[in-house]
Amino acid sequence: MPILPLRPPHFASQPPRAPRPASISPARSRSRSPRSRAPGHRRPASVDLAADRAVVRVTVPVPPPGGSVGFTFADDHSGWVARVPDGMQLPAVAYGAGKIYVSGGFESVSFYALDAETGRFAWATTNLEDNGPTAAIYSDDRVLFNTESCTLFALDARTGRRLWFRNLGDPTLAQVTAADGLVYASHPAPTARS
């Protein structure tokens, strides 16, 4: 398979084009005639993302720390909002086996599972051996995540019980992945242990 460059190379007889100045206003660039565009170039059509559906105002309640509150919107749709007790900046959530999995935040030592239907807390794992749980993944009834100091954790997705953890070194906030029974993680240091 040939390897192709992402953009054509510039040769000495062909100096690279200078970038367009940032001072060109959008109004000026739109005023060009169609003949001044490159052949075959079409202006992209504008898209109205709300054209096929009505905008629905949703009033979201504020739950207490460590609680969740259900609400109804658009007359027949239900939702919920939860507030983890730690109250820190949260990474992305994961979903699996009817639960939502999320850490307590980048400075916490806690991890939570919430029922995806009701938003109620299913379990909490506290006092992790390392702080800063990153975004988790769900794989084979396990919740897998890394921490700020690069400790990999595997929790039982049903109970939150620690199955294993392994420190690889410091620092990284990379998300893990899993396939065929193996967990894959990146680490910037050449001294990572296996």
N, C-alpha and C positions, 0 to 999 in steps of 0.2 A: 504494500500500500504506500503510495507516495505521500510525503509530508509536504504540505503546501504552506507558504507563509500566510499570515492573517491579512496582510496587505502587500501590494506589489512593492518590490524594492525600488529605491531611487538610484539612478546612475549619475555619474559626474556630468553627463551631457543633459540630464534632466534634473534640475534642482527641485527639492520638495516645495510644494505650494505653501505659501504663508497661510496661517489660519485666518479665518474671517475676523475682522475686528469686532469686539464685543459691543461697540457703539452702534451697530446697525440695529435700528428699531424694528420690531415686528411689523409695524405698519408699513415701513419702507420695503421690507422683504416680501410682503403680501401684494404690494402694488406692481410687482413685475408682470409683464405680459406673459401669457402662456408660451409664446414663441421663445422667450429667453431661457426657459427650462431645458434641461437635457432631453433628448428624444426618448420617448417611452416613460418619462417620469411623470407620475400623477401626484397631485396633492392628496394627502390622506383625508378621508371623509371624517367630519366631526361626529362623535358618538354621544348621544344623550343617554346616560346610564339609567335614568329614571323614566325613560319614555314608555316602557311597557309595564310599569308598576307605579302605584301611588306611593308617595313618601308617607311613612307611618311614624308619628311621634310616639316615642316610648319614654315613659317616666320610670327610671330605674331606681328602686329603693336602695337605701344604704344599710347594709346589715351590720351588726355589732362585730367587733373583732372575734374571730373564731366561729362565726355564725353564717348562715345563709338564709336568704329570703326569696320566696317564689313570687312571681308577678304575672299578670296577664296583659297582653297588648293586642291591638287590632281585633278586639272582641273575642277571638277564639284561639289565640296562640298563647302558649305559656312559656315562661323562661325562669331563670333563677340567677342570682348573683351571690357570690360568696366572698368572704373577707378572711384571709388566713391570719392567724393570730400575730405572726411576726411583723406584718405591715411594712416589709421592705420591697425593693424593686424585684419583681418576679421575672424569671425567664419564661419561655413558652411552655404550654401545657402539653401533655400527651394523653391519648385516649386508648383504652383497651378493656375488654370484658365488662363493659357497662360502667366504667369508672373514668374520671378525669384525674390525672396525676400531676402534681405541681409541688415545687419546693417552697420553702418559707422565704426564699430570697437569697441574694448573693452573699449576705453576711450571716445567714442563719445556719443552724445545725438541725433543721427539721425538714420533713418531707410529708406530704399529705395525699390522701386519696379521697375523692368526693364522688358520691353517687351521681352519675350523669343525668338521671331522670329528675331527681329532687334537689340536688345541690348539697345535700347533707353530708357532713364529714363521715366517711366510712372508717378511716383509721388515720393515725398520726404516728410517725416515727420521729422521735426526738433524740437529742444528744448523739447525733452522728459523730463519728470519730474525726471528721474534718468539716470545715465550714464551706459555704458557697456552692450548694448543689446547683448544677446547670440544668438546662432543658433535658428532660428525660425522654426515653423511648419505652414502648411496651413491646415485649417479645417473649413468646412462649411462657405466659403466665408470670413473667418477671418484669420489674421496673428497673431499668438500667440508667445510670447517670454518672457523670463525672463531677468533681468539685473544683473549686478555684485552685486548690493545691494539688490537683490531679490525683485524687483518690477515686478509683472506680468502685461503684456500689451496685449490688444486685439485691433487690428486695422482692419478697413474695408479693405478687400483685393482689392477692386476696386478703392478706393479713398485715402487710408492712414489715414483717419480720426480716431482719438482715439475713440473707443467704451467704453472702461473702462480700469482702471489700479488699482492695489492693491499692497501696500507694505507689504511684509511678514516679513522683517527683514534682517539682514546682517550677513554674506556674502554667496553668492552661485553663481555659474556660470552654474548650471544645466539646461539642456534643458527640456522644458515642453512637455507634451503630452496631447492628448484630445481624448475622446470617449463618445458617447451618450450624447453630449451636456455638458459634464463636462471637466474642465481643471485640470490636475494633475501636481503637482510640488513638488519637494523634498526640504527640508530645514533642515539644521543641528541643529538648535536651538529648544529646547522644548517650547520656548515662541512664536512660530509663531501664527499669528492670522488667524482665518478662514474667 
